[in-house]
Amino acid sequence: MSEADALELLRAAIWTIIIGSGPAVAAAMFVGLIIALFQALTQVQEATLTFVPKIIAVFIALTIGAPFIASQIHTFTEDIYSRIEKGH
């Protein structure tokens, strides 16, 4: 395996992680933004108010996005195995 191949695998792994974590991060950011707006408008500054809605949103996003995340991981794994099989 050359240095270019190793860097390509590292790039693909990082991209897979970013794409796979995207739905959960986006859901947490969206809910956090809505709750921050609600807290700013009502002046309710309770720190624990953000945790439960974010956890629920991330759980729902992961439940809905699980097939997409699994397909991304599956594609990456197939790429790795094909490179091993070819001897690269």
C-alpha positions in Angstrom: 0.0 0.0 0.0 1.4 3.3 -1.0 1.2 6.6 0.9 -1.4 7.9 -1.6 -3.6 4.8 -1.0 -3.4 5.3 2.7 -4.3 9.0 2.5 -7.2 8.1 0.2 -8.5 5.6 2.7 -8.1 8.1 5.5 -10.0 10.7 3.4 -12.8 8.2 2.7 -13.0 7.2 6.4 -13.3 10.8 7.6 -15.9 11.6 4.9 -17.9 8.5 5.9 -17.8 9.7 9.6 -18.9 13.2 8.6 -21.8 12.0 6.4 -22.8 9.3 8.9 -23.0 11.7 11.8 -24.6 14.5 9.8 -28.3 13.7 10.5 -27.8 13.5 14.3 -25.7 16.7 14.4 -28.1 18.6 12.2 -31.0 17.5 14.4 -29.2 18.6 17.6 -28.2 21.9 16.0 -31.8 22.6 14.8 -33.4 21.8 18.1 -30.7 23.7 20.0 -31.3 26.8 17.9 -35.1 26.6 18.4 -34.7 26.2 22.2 -32.2 29.0 22.3 -34.6 31.2 20.5 -37.4 30.2 22.9 -35.2 30.9 25.9 -34.2 34.3 24.5 -37.8 35.3 23.8 -39.2 34.1 27.2 -36.1 34.9 29.2 -36.2 31.4 30.7 -32.6 30.6 31.3 -32.9 27.0 32.5 -29.7 25.0 31.5 -31.4 21.6 31.7 -34.2 22.6 29.3 -32.1 21.8 26.2 -31.0 18.3 27.1 -34.2 16.3 26.8 -35.5 17.8 23.5 -32.0 17.4 22.0 -31.8 13.7 23.1 -35.2 13.0 21.6 -34.4 14.8 18.4 -31.1 12.9 18.0 -32.8 9.6 18.7 -35.5 10.3 16.1 -32.9 11.5 13.5 -30.8 8.3 14.1 -33.9 6.1 13.8 -35.0 7.8 10.6 -31.5 8.1 9.2 -30.3 4.6 10.2 -30.7 3.1 6.7 -28.8 6.0 5.1 -26.0 5.8 7.7 -25.8 2.0 7.3 -25.5 2.3 3.5 -22.7 4.8 3.8 -20.8 2.5 6.2 -21.5 -0.5 3.9 -20.2 1.3 0.9 -17.0 2.2 2.7 -16.5 -1.3 4.0 -17.0 -2.7 0.5 -14.4 -0.3 -0.8 -11.9 -1.4 1.9 -12.5 -5.1 1.2 -12.2 -4.6 -2.6 -8.9 -2.8 -2.0 -7.7 -5.7 0.2 -8.8 -8.2 -2.4 -6.9 -6.4 -5.2 -3.8 -6.1 -3.1 -3.7 -2.3 -3.0 
